[in-house]
Amino acid sequence: MSFKNTALISYVTALAFIVIALWSPILSGIADYMGNKKRFMQFYCYLGASACVGLYWFEIQNIYWGLLFYFLALVGAWSSLVFYNSYLPDIAYPEQQNRISARGFALGYVGSVMLLLVNLFMVMMPEAFGITGDGGEASLKAMRYSFIMVGVWWFGFSHIAFYHLPRGNKDKVYTKHIFFNGYRELKSVWKSLRNLTFLKRFLGAFFVFSMALQTVMLVAAYFGEQEISWSGQEKTMGLIISILLIQIIAIFGALISSRLANRWGNIKTLVLLNVIWMSLCVCAYFIYEPIEFYIVAGFVGLCMGGIQSVARSTYSQLIPKTLDTTSYFSFYDVAEKVGIVLGMLMYATVDQVTGSMRSAILFFVAFFLIGAILLIRLERKNVNKL
């Protein structure tokens, strides 16, 4: 069976998130019992960074190795976020969490922009970096070197967090059931939702809009590569510039969304961001020119960090006070990952069957609409005015 390339990478992405969704509860359960979730976050950061370096060999002759390293990089990055997110209620009071969550995303974008600028100049002027080759070979080498630089950057700067973050809370003892304790804790969290109606309804809304959000974000670069009418060598530069544009604007988007959440409330802000994302999917169906793609990319950046940071801080404020924050955030992350699996599978199937990424993107308008409706219903019951 032959696969369209964008459908194939989407299926591999879905497979990675299936593994993450199944494996992360086991790891979070072990981390809770060992009282050292930072060690597990380190392991996954190292895995992701090493796999990112391995992407240096991602070329058509090594397609299966390339897909394997891509798969492992996803597993490393997203699994480490299970533990990373769970630190928010450990290091910030509820009234600080909107601001701290937004600042975390913003500083992450600042760091990625710094390295991306270096990589952009490497690709545009490889000779200045001592990279030689005939025709476009030098730029291609520079792109491959960029993967190595990202892996080393990731590995190096993660140690700032590892140095300052606490180890975790060790208030339990080892048992022979430690391996599956994570699933039992997920079951415990699920049972606790019976008495946390507002949190349960928020998770339902989050599952729906996050499924669309994460899928669209993961395939945006593929969409730009295939569906936009680039001229000559403009494509490579255009895609890098659009990613850079998204990252820069996302810095301000995360901070602006935090202020809106503090002024209007978290739920209303999330409703607005869902409506904007819905409009962006509709616009993406009709764009063909690079300038149109840049404009849509700018709005994607404005909303990308905002909806993620506000959703995370909202959940953090809704969970009950507990030392076991990893279990609640593991549940949150599993819901997100299962949504990504379903989203990527639906996207890849629509793309494969119709042969059009435009139809696949338009398909997700319905999920942003449903997410907005669920949040509006939630806002009417929002007694805490989140």
C-alpha positions in Angstrom: 0.0 0.0 0.0 1.3 3.4 -0.9 0.9 6.4 1.5 0.8 10.1 0.8 3.8 11.5 2.7 1.8 13.9 4.9 -0.6 11.0 5.7 2.3 8.7 6.6 3.9 11.2 9.0 0.5 11.8 10.6 0.0 8.1 11.2 3.5 7.9 12.8 2.6 10.9 15.0 -0.6 9.1 16.0 1.4 6.0 16.9 3.8 8.0 19.0 0.9 9.5 21.0 -0.7 6.1 21.5 2.6 5.0 23.2 2.7 8.2 25.2 -0.9 7.9 26.4 -0.4 4.2 27.4 3.1 4.6 29.0 2.9 8.0 30.8 0.5 6.8 33.5 2.9 3.9 34.4 5.8 6.4 34.7 3.8 9.0 36.6 2.7 6.3 39.1 6.3 5.1 39.6 7.4 8.7 40.0 4.8 9.4 42.6 5.9 6.4 44.7 9.6 7.2 44.3 8.9 10.9 45.1 11.3 12.0 42.3 9.4 13.1 39.2 12.3 15.3 38.2 14.4 12.2 37.4 11.7 11.0 35.0 11.5 14.4 33.3 15.2 14.2 32.9 15.1 10.8 31.3 12.5 11.9 28.7 14.4 15.1 27.9 17.5 13.2 27.3 15.6 10.7 25.1 14.0 13.5 23.0 17.3 15.4 22.7 19.2 12.3 21.5 16.5 11.4 19.0 16.6 15.0 17.7 20.3 14.7 17.0 19.4 11.4 15.2 17.3 13.3 12.8 20.5 14.4 11.2 20.2 11.1 9.3 16.6 11.6 8.2 16.8 11.2 4.4 15.0 9.1 1.9 17.7 6.3 1.9 17.2 6.0 5.7 13.5 6.7 5.8 12.7 4.1 8.4 15.5 5.3 10.7 14.3 8.8 10.2 10.7 8.0 11.1 12.0 6.1 14.2 14.0 9.1 15.4 11.0 11.3 14.8 8.9 8.9 16.8 11.3 8.9 19.7 11.7 12.7 19.7 7.9 13.0 20.0 7.8 10.5 22.8 10.7 12.2 24.7 9.3 15.7 24.3 5.6 15.1 25.2 6.3 12.5 27.9 8.6 15.0 29.7 5.7 17.5 29.6 3.6 15.2 31.9 6.0 15.9 34.7 6.8 19.5 33.6 3.1 20.5 33.7 2.6 18.9 37.1 5.1 21.3 38.7 2.8 24.4 38.2 0.7 24.0 41.3 3.9 23.0 43.2 5.7 26.3 42.5 2.9 28.9 42.2 -0.1 29.9 44.3 -3.5 29.8 42.5 -3.6 33.6 41.9 -0.1 33.4 40.3 -0.8 30.5 38.0 -2.2 32.3 34.9 0.8 34.6 34.9 3.4 31.8 35.6 1.9 29.5 33.0 1.9 32.2 30.3 5.5 33.2 31.2 6.6 29.6 30.9 5.2 29.4 27.4 6.6 32.8 26.5 10.1 32.1 27.7 10.0 28.8 25.8 9.2 30.6 22.6 12.0 33.2 23.3 14.5 30.3 23.6 13.3 28.6 20.4 13.4 31.9 18.4 17.0 32.5 19.5 18.2 29.2 18.1 15.9 29.3 15.1 17.4 32.6 14.0 20.9 31.0 14.1 19.6 28.0 12.1 17.9 30.3 9.6 21.1 32.2 9.0 23.0 28.9 8.7 20.6 27.8 5.9 20.6 31.1 4.1 24.4 31.7 4.3 26.0 28.3 5.0 29.4 29.5 3.7 29.6 32.0 6.6 29.5 29.0 8.9 32.1 27.0 7.0 29.5 24.7 5.4 30.3 24.1 1.7 28.6 22.2 -1.1 27.4 22.4 -4.7 24.1 24.0 -5.5 21.7 23.6 -2.6 23.8 20.9 -0.9 25.4 23.4 1.5 21.9 24.6 2.7 20.8 21.0 3.0 23.8 20.2 5.2 23.0 23.3 7.3 19.4 22.0 7.9 20.8 18.6 9.0 23.3 20.3 11.4 20.4 22.3 12.8 18.9 19.1 14.2 22.1 18.4 16.1 22.2 22.0 17.4 18.5 21.7 18.6 19.3 18.4 20.4 22.4 19.9 22.2 20.5 23.1 23.0 17.6 21.0 24.5 19.9 18.9 26.5 22.0 21.8 27.8 19.3 24.3 28.8 17.1 21.7 30.4 19.6 21.5 33.3 18.5 25.0 34.5 15.2 23.5 35.3 16.7 20.3 36.7 18.9 22.4 39.0 16.1 24.5 40.5 13.0 22.4 40.5 12.2 20.3 43.6 12.5 16.5 43.5 8.8 15.8 44.3 6.8 14.7 47.3 7.8 11.4 48.8 5.1 10.4 51.2 4.4 6.8 50.1 6.2 3.5 50.4 7.1 1.0 47.7 4.7 -1.8 46.9 4.7 -4.7 44.5 1.9 -3.0 42.6 4.0 0.1 41.8 4.2 -0.7 38.1 0.5 -0.3 37.5 -0.1 2.3 40.2 -0.4 5.0 37.6 -3.5 3.4 36.1 -5.0 3.0 39.5 -4.3 6.7 40.2 -6.0 7.6 36.9 -8.9 5.5 38.0 -8.9 7.3 41.3 -8.8 10.7 39.6 -11.7 9.6 37.3 -13.8 8.6 40.4 -13.0 11.9 42.1 -14.5 13.7 39.1 -17.9 12.5 40.2 -17.7 15.1 43.0 -15.9 17.7 40.8 -18.6 18.4 38.2 -17.1 21.6 37.0 -13.7 20.1 36.5 -15.2 17.1 34.7 -17.1 19.3 32.3 -14.0 21.5 31.7 -12.0 18.3 30.8 -14.7 17.3 28.3 -14.5 20.7 26.6 -10.7 20.6 26.8 -10.6 17.1 25.2 -12.6 18.3 22.2 -10.9 21.6 21.4 -7.4 20.3 22.3 -7.8 17.4 19.8 -8.3 19.9 17.0 -5.8 22.4 18.3 -2.8 20.0 18.7 -3.6 18.3 15.4 -3.7 21.5 13.4 -0.5 22.7 15.1 1.4 19.5 14.3 0.5 19.5 10.6 0.7 23.2 9.9 4.2 23.0 8.4 3.2 20.1 6.2 0.2 22.2 5.0 2.5 25.1 4.1 4.9 22.9 2.3 2.3 21.2 0.1 -0.6 23.6 -0.3 1.1 27.0 -0.8 2.3 28.2 -4.2 6.0 28.9 -3.4 8.3 30.1 -6.2 11.7 28.5 -6.8 13.8 28.3 -3.7 11.3 30.3 -1.7 9.7 27.3 -0.1 12.4 26.4 2.4 13.0 30.0 3.5 9.3 30.7 3.6 8.6 27.7 5.9 11.4 28.6 8.3 10.4 32.3 8.3 6.7 31.3 9.0 7.8 29.1 11.9 9.9 31.9 13.2 7.0 34.3 12.9 4.7 32.0 14.8 7.2 31.6 17.6 7.8 35.4 18.0 4.1 36.3 18.0 3.3 33.4 20.3 5.4 35.1 23.0 3.1 38.1 23.0 0.0 35.8 22.5 0.7 33.9 25.7 1.1 37.1 27.7 -1.9 38.8 26.2 -4.1 35.8 26.8 -2.9 35.7 30.4 -4.0 39.3 30.9 -7.4 38.7 29.2 -7.9 35.7 31.5 -7.2 37.8 34.6 -9.6 40.5 33.3 -12.4 38.5 31.7 -12.0 35.1 33.3 -10.3 32.0 32.0 -13.4 30.4 30.4 -14.4 33.5 28.4 -10.9 33.8 27.1 -10.9 30.2 26.0 -14.2 30.7 24.2 -12.7 33.6 22.3 -9.6 31.7 21.4 -11.7 28.7 20.1 -13.7 31.0 17.9 -10.5 32.5 16.5 -9.0 29.0 15.8 -12.2 28.1 14.0 -11.9 31.1 11.8 -8.3 30.3 11.1 -9.2 26.8 9.8 -11.8 28.3 7.5 -9.3 30.8 6.2 -6.6 28.1 5.7 -9.0 26.3 3.2 -8.9 29.4 0.9 -5.2 30.5 1.1 -2.7 29.8 -1.7 -0.2 32.6 -1.7 2.8 32.9 0.7 1.7 36.3 2.0 -1.7 34.8 3.0 0.1 31.9 4.7 2.3 34.4 6.7 -0.8 36.3 7.8 -2.6 33.1 9.0 0.7 31.9 10.6 0.8 35.2 12.6 -2.7 34.6 14.0 -1.8 31.0 14.8 1.1 32.3 16.8 -1.1 34.8 18.6 -3.5 32.1 19.7 -1.2 29.1 20.0 0.5 29.8 23.3 -2.5 31.6 24.7 -5.0 28.8 24.5 -2.4 26.3 25.9 -1.3 28.4 28.8 -4.8 29.4 29.8 -6.1 25.9 29.6 -3.2 24.6 31.7 -3.7 27.3 34.4 -7.5 26.8 34.4 -7.0 23.1 35.1 -4.4 23.8 37.7 -6.8 26.0 39.6 -9.7 23.5 39.4 -7.9 20.4 40.7 -8.3 19.8 44.5 -5.5 20.7 46.8 -3.2 17.7 46.9 0.4 16.8 47.1 -0.2 14.3 44.3 -0.4 16.8 41.5 1.4 14.4 39.1 -1.7 12.1 39.0 -4.1 14.9 38.1 -1.8 16.3 35.5 -1.2 12.8 34.2 -4.9 12.5 33.7 -4.9 15.9 31.9 -2.0 14.8 29.7 -3.5 11.4 28.9 -6.8 13.2 27.8 -4.7 15.5 25.6 -2.7 12.6 24.1 -5.7 10.5 23.4 -7.2 13.5 21.7 -4.1 13.9 19.5 -4.2 10.3 18.5 -7.8 10.6 17.4 -7.2 13.9 15.7 -4.1 12.7 13.8 -5.8 9.5 12.7 -8.9 11.4 11.4 -6.6 14.0 9.8 -4.4 11.4 8.1 -7.4 9.4 6.9 -9.2 12.4 5.4 -5.9 13.5 3.8 -5.2 10.0 2.4 -8.8 9.5 1.1 -9.4 13.0 -0.4 -5.8 13.7 -1.3 -6.3 17.2 0.1 -4.9 18.7 3.3 -7.4 21.6 2.9 -10.3 19.3 3.4 -8.6 17.7 6.4 -8.0 21.1 8.0 -11.6 22.3 7.4 -12.8 19.1 9.0 -11.6 20.4 12.4 -13.7 23.5 12.4 -16.5 21.4 13.9 -14.4 20.4 16.9 -13.4 24.0 17.7 -17.1 24.9 17.4 -18.2 22.1 19.8 -15.4 23.1 22.2 -16.6 26.7 22.2 -20.2 25.6 22.8 -19.2 23.4 25.7 -17.2 26.2 27.3 -20.1 28.7 26.9 -22.3 26.2 28.8 -19.6 25.9 31.4 -19.3 29.7 31.7 -23.0 29.9 32.7 -22.3 27.6 35.6 -19.0 29.3 36.5 -19.7 30.2 40.1 -16.0 30.8 40.8 -15.8 33.2 37.8 -12.6 31.5 36.5 
